[in-house]
């Protein structure tokens, strides 16, 4: 009887330890530490996923900024395909197809701010007239979610060409503001 008690006690302690270990990563989630993902297809191929760090995204009127735009830039090292996306949207709001910003004045100089790099190639500028982003969830202090339907020039050969069909990126973006910055 004593041996049976020890087996049951050991099993109970093992179960508790396993449950605690499983809960240990809860504080490391995007909802707590910030970050998110971009899940997308490119010309119908995919889906591909790029994880976002908390510092990859600048929501408007966030922490120490007072700008009205939403901006994010993925890190190329987070993409197995060597893809990278930079995207800016002025005055984001839910429920509307918004046109991303292609070029903006940064430090007094016009620069391309929305672009896509496919397979480690040259940055391909956004085709603004054909592209939309639609936010379906904005909780300013914690969560940003949007659908992307974007077109870019094809620059995969090392130079951009108007004679090639554009690259078509469709996807889903989701970003959580770090809990400590809400």
C-alpha positions as CSV (number, residue, x, y, z in Angstrom):
1,X,0.0,0.0,0.0
2,X,2.9,2.4,0.8
3,X,4.4,1.8,-2.7
4,X,1.0,2.6,-4.4
5,X,0.7,5.8,-2.4
6,X,4.2,6.9,-3.6
7,X,3.4,6.1,-7.2
8,X,0.2,8.1,-7.0
9,X,2.0,11.0,-5.3
10,X,4.8,10.9,-7.9
11,X,2.3,10.9,-10.7
12,X,0.4,13.8,-9.2
13,X,3.6,15.8,-8.7
14,X,4.7,15.0,-12.2
15,X,1.4,16.2,-13.6
16,X,1.6,19.5,-11.7
17,X,5.2,20.1,-12.8
18,X,4.2,19.5,-16.4
19,X,1.3,21.9,-16.1
20,X,3.5,24.6,-14.6
21,X,6.1,24.1,-17.4
22,X,3.4,24.4,-20.0
23,X,2.3,27.7,-18.5
24,X,5.8,29.1,-18.2
25,X,5.8,30.5,-21.8
26,X,2.6,32.4,-21.3
27,X,4.5,35.6,-20.4
28,X,6.6,35.2,-23.6
29,X,3.6,35.4,-25.9
30,X,3.1,38.2,-28.5
31,X,0.2,39.5,-26.4
32,X,2.6,40.2,-23.5
33,X,6.0,40.9,-25.0
34,X,4.7,42.5,-28.3
35,X,5.2,41.5,-31.9
36,X,3.2,39.4,-34.3
37,X,3.2,38.0,-37.8
38,X,2.7,38.6,-41.5
39,X,1.2,35.6,-43.2
40,X,1.1,36.0,-47.0
41,X,1.1,34.5,-50.5
42,X,3.1,35.9,-53.4
43,X,1.6,35.4,-56.9
44,X,-0.5,32.6,-55.4
45,X,2.5,30.7,-53.9
46,X,2.7,30.1,-50.2
47,X,1.6,30.7,-47.6
48,X,4.7,32.2,-46.1
49,X,5.1,33.7,-42.6
50,X,7.4,36.4,-41.3
51,X,7.4,37.0,-37.5
52,X,7.4,40.6,-36.3
53,X,9.4,41.8,-33.3
54,X,7.8,44.5,-31.1
55,X,10.2,47.1,-32.7
56,X,9.2,46.3,-36.3
57,X,6.0,48.3,-36.0
58,X,5.2,51.9,-35.3
59,X,1.5,52.5,-34.6
60,X,0.2,56.1,-34.7
61,X,0.4,58.2,-31.5
62,X,2.3,55.4,-29.8
63,X,4.5,55.8,-26.7
64,X,6.9,58.6,-27.7
65,X,5.7,59.5,-31.2
66,X,3.0,61.9,-32.3
67,X,2.7,60.8,-36.0
68,X,-0.6,59.9,-37.6
69,X,0.6,57.0,-39.7
70,X,1.0,53.2,-39.2
71,X,4.3,51.8,-40.4
72,X,6.0,48.4,-40.3
73,X,9.1,46.9,-41.8
74,X,9.8,43.2,-41.4
75,X,13.3,41.8,-40.9
76,X,14.7,39.8,-43.8
77,X,16.4,37.4,-41.4
78,X,12.9,36.4,-40.2
79,X,12.0,35.1,-43.7
80,X,13.0,31.7,-45.0
81,X,12.4,33.0,-48.5
82,X,14.5,36.1,-48.1
83,X,11.4,38.4,-48.4
84,X,11.0,41.7,-46.6
85,X,8.1,44.1,-46.6
86,X,8.0,47.8,-45.6
87,X,4.5,49.4,-45.5
88,X,3.1,52.8,-44.4
89,X,-0.6,53.8,-44.1
90,X,-1.8,57.3,-43.2
91,X,-4.5,57.7,-40.5
92,X,-5.5,54.0,-40.3
93,X,-9.1,53.2,-39.5
94,X,-11.2,50.0,-39.5
95,X,-13.6,48.8,-42.2
96,X,-12.2,50.8,-45.2
97,X,-9.9,49.8,-48.0
98,X,-7.0,52.2,-47.5
99,X,-4.3,53.0,-50.0
100,X,-0.8,52.7,-48.6
101,X,1.7,55.5,-48.9
102,X,4.3,54.8,-51.7
103,X,6.6,57.8,-51.1
104,X,6.9,60.2,-48.2
105,X,9.1,63.1,-47.2
106,X,11.6,61.8,-44.6
107,X,14.2,64.3,-43.2
108,X,13.2,66.8,-46.0
109,X,13.7,64.3,-48.8
110,X,11.2,62.2,-50.8
111,X,11.8,58.5,-50.3
112,X,10.1,55.2,-51.1
113,X,8.5,54.0,-47.8
114,X,6.4,51.1,-49.0
115,X,8.3,48.3,-50.9
116,X,8.8,44.6,-51.1
117,X,12.0,42.6,-51.4
118,X,11.5,39.1,-52.9
119,X,14.2,36.4,-52.5
120,X,16.9,38.9,-51.3
121,X,16.5,41.0,-54.5
122,X,16.2,44.7,-55.0
123,X,13.5,46.7,-53.1
124,X,10.5,46.8,-55.4
125,X,8.3,49.9,-55.1
126,X,4.6,49.6,-54.3
127,X,2.1,50.1,-57.1
128,X,0.0,52.5,-55.1
129,X,-3.1,52.7,-57.4
130,X,-3.7,49.0,-57.2
131,X,-2.9,48.3,-53.6
132,X,-5.1,48.3,-50.5
133,X,-4.8,47.5,-46.8
134,X,-8.0,47.0,-44.7
135,X,-7.8,47.1,-40.9
136,X,-10.6,45.0,-39.4
137,X,-9.4,45.3,-35.8
138,X,-7.7,48.3,-34.1
139,X,-7.4,48.4,-30.4
140,X,-5.0,51.3,-30.2
141,X,-3.3,50.4,-27.1
142,X,-3.0,46.7,-27.8
143,X,-3.9,45.1,-31.2
144,X,-3.7,45.9,-34.9
145,X,-5.0,43.4,-37.5
146,X,-5.4,43.9,-41.3
147,X,-5.8,42.2,-44.6
148,X,-3.3,43.1,-47.3
149,X,-3.8,43.2,-51.1
150,X,-0.6,44.7,-52.5
151,X,1.1,45.0,-55.9
152,X,4.8,45.7,-56.4
153,X,7.0,46.1,-59.5
154,X,9.0,43.0,-60.3
155,X,12.6,43.6,-59.3
156,X,13.7,40.0,-58.8
157,X,16.3,40.2,-61.6
158,X,18.2,42.9,-59.8
159,X,16.5,45.8,-61.6
160,X,12.9,46.8,-61.7
161,X,11.0,46.3,-64.9
162,X,7.6,47.7,-66.1
163,X,7.5,45.1,-68.8
164,X,7.1,42.2,-66.3
165,X,3.8,41.5,-64.5
166,X,3.7,42.9,-61.0
167,X,4.2,40.9,-57.9
168,X,0.9,40.3,-56.1
169,X,1.1,39.9,-52.3
170,X,-2.0,39.0,-50.4
171,X,-2.0,38.4,-46.7
172,X,-2.9,38.9,-43.1
173,X,-1.1,41.1,-40.6
174,X,-1.4,40.9,-36.8
175,X,0.5,42.9,-34.2
176,X,0.3,43.2,-30.4
177,X,1.6,46.2,-28.6
178,X,3.8,45.1,-25.7
179,X,1.9,44.8,-22.4
180,X,4.5,47.1,-20.7
181,X,3.8,49.9,-23.2
182,X,0.0,50.0,-23.0
